[in-house]
């Protein structure tokens, strides 16, 4: 059995949200081409899988009928719905563009394909880099996200009787996924992100822990801007593995946004490829059936390198650090892994450490006992 599947088709990278929009789907093609240059799909441990469009019934497990109809209508350039009602504005985060409906269905369909592969036991891990669109709500677009593929996939897995842990390491809070399962103890959502005091969507504080039967099953680890690898990984280790092991999911779904990267133009965390890889490896090392999605990431070269490293963890490959010649010019560097370390003033680092400690303590106090852990 192949260890991992990579779900990709070049159609995923063809659309343009707007010429000046920071979300550039071409980053998906750069990631695929880098993996292909490393021979990632040549061996028995890795399977390259084509996606298909999600059907409307699957999307409708979460999104409302009028919202799905509006997205379809906007995509065709037709009128009949008010864009602002559904979160769309041509100059804003969520512009309308030709083929938007099909692009959103393809991304959701790719995550569903990955979910089926994992749930059926055909692979131990499956990665859809076009997914992880975690901000979309049931009735409106948000934060560059049209259809919320993690929620759609979790609904599919729940319908199969499986319990799901969702871990989101995007720099932005995974608000859409948290909100969808806020009262559902079958889904544990954990989001590690830059604090909403400083970054969109302004949510994800440690006090957000779920409601009703779901109290204790929403976990948020907000971090200070300029948090570096060491502080990030210490906080991650204190919270994420213990809760996952206590919950013991049937499937682990991870959102691996790499806008936490230290040169990302939209965020402020100072994570390098080393910190990202360490977190991803820790998640994979827990041994749960693993469905992985992409997410944010607006430094295009960093996205391709870090997601290439992440897929190496999934399929058990340790790529050489020297980037293949064919990809060097496109990425603008020779090495796959970071060698530079961001310089952070001592006073800023002290503030980052203080907030990380505060967040860890708040989570321990609020939710650890619910999961049988010592606060």
C-alpha positions in Angstrom: 0.0 0.0 0.0 1.3 3.5 -0.8 2.1 5.5 2.3 0.7 8.8 0.9 -1.4 10.3 -1.9 -0.9 13.7 -3.4 -4.2 15.0 -4.9 -3.5 17.4 -7.7 -4.5 18.5 -11.2 -3.1 21.6 -13.0 -6.6 22.9 -13.3 -6.4 23.8 -9.6 -3.7 26.4 -10.4 -5.3 28.1 -13.4 -7.7 30.6 -12.0 -6.9 34.2 -11.0 -8.9 35.8 -8.2 -7.8 39.3 -9.3 -4.4 40.5 -10.8 -3.4 42.2 -7.5 -4.9 39.6 -5.2 -2.4 38.0 -2.7 -4.0 34.5 -3.1 -2.2 33.2 -6.2 -3.2 29.6 -7.1 0.0 29.4 -9.2 1.7 28.5 -5.9 0.0 25.1 -6.2 1.7 24.4 -9.6 5.1 25.5 -8.2 4.7 23.0 -5.3 3.7 20.2 -7.6 6.6 21.0 -10.0 9.1 21.0 -7.2 7.9 17.7 -5.9 8.0 16.3 -9.4 11.5 17.5 -9.8 12.4 15.5 -6.7 10.8 12.4 -8.2 8.2 12.4 -5.5 5.7 10.4 -7.6 8.1 7.8 -8.9 8.2 5.3 -6.1 5.8 2.9 -4.5 5.3 4.9 -1.4 3.6 7.8 -3.2 0.5 8.0 -5.3 -0.4 10.9 -7.5 -4.2 11.2 -7.7 -6.4 13.4 -9.8 -9.4 15.2 -8.1 -12.9 15.5 -9.4 -15.5 18.2 -8.7 -17.4 17.9 -5.5 -21.1 17.3 -6.0 -23.6 19.9 -4.8 -25.1 17.4 -2.3 -21.7 17.1 -0.5 -21.2 20.9 -0.5 -24.8 21.3 0.7 -24.0 19.3 3.8 -22.6 22.6 5.1 -23.3 25.5 2.7 -26.8 26.8 2.2 -28.7 26.3 -1.0 -29.0 30.0 -1.7 -25.3 30.6 -1.2 -24.3 27.7 -3.5 -26.8 29.1 -6.1 -25.3 32.6 -5.7 -21.7 31.3 -6.2 -22.8 29.5 -9.4 -24.6 32.6 -10.7 -21.7 34.9 -10.0 -19.2 32.5 -11.6 -21.2 32.7 -14.8 -21.2 36.5 -14.7 -25.0 36.6 -14.2 -27.1 38.8 -12.0 -29.9 37.8 -9.6 -28.1 37.9 -6.2 -26.5 40.7 -4.3 -22.7 40.0 -4.0 -22.4 41.9 -0.7 -25.1 39.7 0.9 -22.8 36.7 0.4 -19.5 38.3 1.3 -18.2 39.2 -2.2 -16.8 42.5 -3.3 -14.7 43.1 -6.4 -12.1 45.1 -4.6 -12.1 43.1 -1.3 -10.9 39.8 0.0 -13.4 37.8 -2.0 -13.7 39.0 -5.6 -16.0 37.4 -8.2 -14.0 35.8 -11.1 -14.9 33.6 -14.0 -14.9 29.9 -13.2 -15.1 30.6 -9.4 -17.8 28.0 -8.8 -15.8 25.2 -10.6 -12.6 26.2 -8.9 -14.3 26.0 -5.5 -15.9 22.7 -6.3 -12.6 21.3 -7.5 -10.8 22.2 -4.3 -13.6 20.7 -2.2 -13.7 17.6 -4.4 -9.9 17.2 -4.0 -10.3 17.2 -0.2 -13.2 14.8 -0.4 -11.1 12.5 -2.6 -8.3 12.6 0.0 -10.8 11.9 2.8 -12.1 8.8 1.0 -8.6 7.5 0.4 -7.7 7.8 4.1 -11.0 6.6 5.4 -10.9 3.5 3.1 -7.4 2.7 4.3 -5.9 3.0 0.8 -3.2 5.3 2.1 -1.9 6.4 5.5 -1.9 10.0 4.5 -3.4 12.2 1.7 -2.5 15.8 0.9 -4.6 18.3 -1.0 -2.6 21.5 -1.2 -5.5 23.4 -2.8 -7.7 22.8 0.3 -7.7 24.3 3.8 -10.1 27.1 2.9 -11.1 27.4 6.6 -12.8 30.8 6.8 -15.8 30.2 4.5 -19.1 30.2 6.4 -22.3 28.4 5.6 -23.9 31.4 3.9 -21.0 33.6 2.9 -17.4 33.8 1.6 -14.7 35.0 3.9 -10.9 35.4 3.9 -10.3 34.3 0.3 -12.4 31.2 0.9 -15.6 30.3 -1.0 -16.4 26.7 0.0 -15.1 25.4 3.3 -13.5 22.1 2.2 -12.3 21.0 5.7 -15.9 21.3 7.0 -17.3 19.4 4.0 -14.7 16.7 4.5 -15.4 16.4 8.2 -19.1 16.2 7.5 -18.4 13.3 5.2 -16.2 11.5 7.8 -18.8 12.0 10.5 -21.4 10.5 8.2 -19.2 7.4 8.0 -19.2 7.2 11.8 -15.7 8.5 12.3 -14.5 10.9 15.0 -12.2 13.7 13.7 -9.5 15.9 15.2 -8.8 19.0 13.2 -5.5 20.8 13.8 -5.0 24.1 12.0 -1.5 25.7 12.0 -2.3 28.5 9.6 -1.3 31.9 10.9 -5.0 32.9 10.8 -7.6 31.4 13.2 -9.6 28.5 11.7 -12.9 30.3 12.5 -15.1 28.7 9.9 -14.3 25.1 11.0 -14.5 25.9 14.7 -17.9 27.6 14.2 -19.3 24.6 12.3 -18.6 22.2 15.1 -18.6 24.4 18.2 -21.2 22.3 20.0 -20.1 18.8 18.6 -18.0 16.6 20.8 -17.3 14.2 17.9 -14.9 16.9 16.5 -12.0 18.3 18.3 -10.8 21.5 16.7 -7.4 23.0 17.6 -6.1 26.2 16.0 -2.6 27.5 16.6 -2.4 31.1 15.2 -1.4 34.7 15.5 -3.7 36.3 18.0 -6.9 37.8 16.7 -5.8 41.0 18.5 -3.4 41.6 15.6 -4.7 39.6 12.7 -7.9 38.7 10.7 -10.4 37.3 11.5 -10.1 38.8 15.0 -11.2 35.6 16.8 -9.6 32.5 18.2 -8.9 33.5 21.8 -8.1 30.9 24.5 -11.5 31.5 26.1 -13.3 30.1 23.0 -13.8 26.5 24.1 -17.0 25.3 22.6 -20.7 25.3 23.7 -23.2 22.8 25.0 -22.0 19.2 24.6 -19.0 20.6 22.7 -17.5 22.5 25.7 -13.8 21.6 25.8 -13.7 20.5 22.1 -12.7 23.8 20.7 -9.1 24.8 21.5 -7.3 28.0 20.6 -3.7 28.7 21.0 -3.2 32.4 20.1 0.4 33.7 19.7 2.0 37.1 19.7 3.4 38.6 16.5 7.0 37.7 15.9 6.8 34.4 17.7 9.8 32.4 16.6 10.3 28.6 16.2 11.4 27.9 19.7 8.4 29.6 21.4 6.0 28.3 18.8 7.1 24.7 19.2 7.2 24.8 23.0 3.6 26.0 23.1 2.5 23.6 20.3 4.1 20.6 22.2 2.4 21.6 25.5 -1.1 21.6 24.0 -1.5 19.7 20.7 -0.1 16.2 21.2 -1.6 15.6 24.7 -5.1 16.6 23.5 -4.9 14.6 20.3 -3.7 11.5 22.2 -6.5 12.0 24.8 -9.2 12.4 22.1 -7.7 9.6 20.0 -9.5 10.4 16.7 -10.3 8.0 13.9 -9.0 10.6 11.4 -6.6 13.5 11.9 -7.3 16.4 9.5 -4.6 19.1 9.4 -4.7 22.5 7.8 -1.0 23.3 7.0 -1.1 26.9 6.0 2.4 28.3 5.8 1.5 32.0 6.2 3.2 31.6 9.6 6.5 31.9 7.6 8.8 34.7 8.7 8.7 36.5 5.3 5.0 36.1 4.6 3.7 39.5 3.5 0.3 39.3 5.3 1.2 38.0 8.7 3.8 38.5 11.5 4.8 35.1 13.0 8.5 34.3 12.5 8.3 30.5 11.8 11.0 29.1 9.5 10.9 25.8 7.5 12.5 24.2 10.5 9.6 25.1 12.9 7.0 24.2 10.3 8.5 20.8 9.6 8.9 20.0 13.3 5.2 20.7 13.9 4.1 18.7 10.8 6.4 15.8 11.7 5.0 15.7 15.2 1.5 15.6 13.9 2.3 12.8 11.5 4.3 10.9 14.1 1.2 10.3 16.2 0.1 7.6 13.8 -3.5 8.5 13.0 -4.9 8.2 9.5 -4.0 11.6 8.2 -5.9 13.9 5.8 -3.8 17.1 5.2 -4.8 20.2 3.4 -3.0 23.4 2.4 -4.2 26.8 3.5 -2.7 30.2 3.5 0.8 31.2 2.3 1.6 34.2 0.3 5.4 34.0 -0.1 5.2 31.7 -3.1 8.7 30.2 -2.9 8.2 29.4 0.8 4.9 27.7 0.1 6.4 25.4 -2.5 9.4 24.5 -0.3 7.5 24.0 2.9 4.7 21.9 1.4 7.3 19.9 -0.4 8.9 19.1 2.9 5.5 18.3 4.4 4.7 15.8 1.7 8.1 14.2 2.3 7.0 13.6 5.9 3.8 11.9 4.6 5.5 9.6 2.1 8.6 8.9 4.1 11.1 10.8 1.9 14.0 13.0 3.0 14.5 15.2 0.0 18.1 16.4 -0.7 18.6 20.0 0.4 19.9 21.0 -3.0 16.9 22.0 -5.0 16.9 20.3 -8.5 18.3 22.6 -11.2 15.0 22.8 -13.0 13.3 24.5 -10.0 16.1 26.8 -8.8 15.4 29.8 -11.0 11.7 29.6 -10.3 12.2 29.6 -6.5 15.1 32.0 -6.5 17.3 29.9 -4.2 19.4 26.8 -4.1 18.3 25.2 -0.8 15.1 23.5 0.2 15.5 24.2 3.9 16.0 27.5 5.6 19.5 28.5 6.8 18.6 32.0 8.0 17.1 32.7 11.4 15.0 35.8 11.9 16.4 38.4 14.3 13.9 39.3 17.0 14.6 42.0 19.6 14.8 40.7 23.2 11.8 42.7 24.4 9.6 41.5 21.6 10.6 37.9 22.2 9.8 38.3 25.9 6.3 39.5 25.0 5.9 36.5 22.6 7.0 34.2 25.3 4.6 35.8 27.8 1.6 35.4 25.6 2.5 31.8 24.7 2.7 30.9 28.3 -0.5 32.7 29.1 -2.3 30.9 26.3 -1.0 27.5 27.3 -2.0 28.1 30.9 -5.5 29.2 29.9 -6.0 26.1 27.7 -4.8 23.8 30.4 -7.1 25.3 33.0 -10.2 25.4 30.7 -10.1 22.1 28.8 -7.5 19.6 30.0 -9.6 18.1 32.8 -12.5 17.6 30.3 -10.2 15.2 28.4 -8.9 13.5 31.5 -5.6 15.4 31.5 -3.9 17.0 34.4 -4.3 20.8 34.1 
